Amino acid sequence: VDLDDPRHLELEYVRRLGHVIDLAAPGRTPLRVLHLGGGGLTLARYVAATRPGSRQLAVESNPRVVGLVRQRLPLSPAGAADQISVRVGDARAVLEQVPAGSFDVLVADVFAGAATPAHLTSVEFTELAARALAPPGIYAANVGDGPPLAHARGRVAAVRSVFCHACVIAEEAVLGGATFGNLVVIAAHRELPVAALARRAAADPFPARLIDGDELGDFVGAASPITDARAEPSPALPPEVFT
């Protein structure tokens, strides 16, 4: 979090989520954004700075995190504070309660420790996300995984079973199963701005590649969509990922 410059996104996967926000609608058009996984409100602050007037809800399950943010990383009273609501609760429970079609963008970036809880990885969870979005809305999820990428393939299969269009952005070493890392999964019921997303991802300080269409199908392979009945937490990322 850069309190002096909320437009600055340090982590590479957060930059990719920022690209999704930038391309979700014409520049500076206010958006309704649901953030599942509040953290330091980094992306919410970015939306408030780049799209004034946006209405945002951030859901964070850990009240200690919310308290830390309020004490050490406060929102600007004259800026983001009136645009961002923070709710302490389980991401899926809140998602079940929001009115249908009430958001333009939904970002799922939820980790308990180093893993995403099982109930936030499934087809059923993704269906709830799709329900919360307006018809042209965009879903974006941060998926942490590594060799052999079984979890990521199941997550992408789940997303493709719900949404008409999908793509994935990740570094080549992650896509190739050589290392642990973050895969940003993006989906919608409308055509995605894949060309613009690909250009931005390739030009980042840590370049990444976008895959969609047949290439995304090859990535998923024979993986079955994750369902509630067989969902497990994502693999815990090794400690070196955080250093």
Order of alpha helices (4+ residues) and beta strands (2+ residues): alpha-beta-alpha-beta-alpha-beta-alpha-beta-alpha-beta-alpha-beta-alpha-beta-alpha-beta-alpha
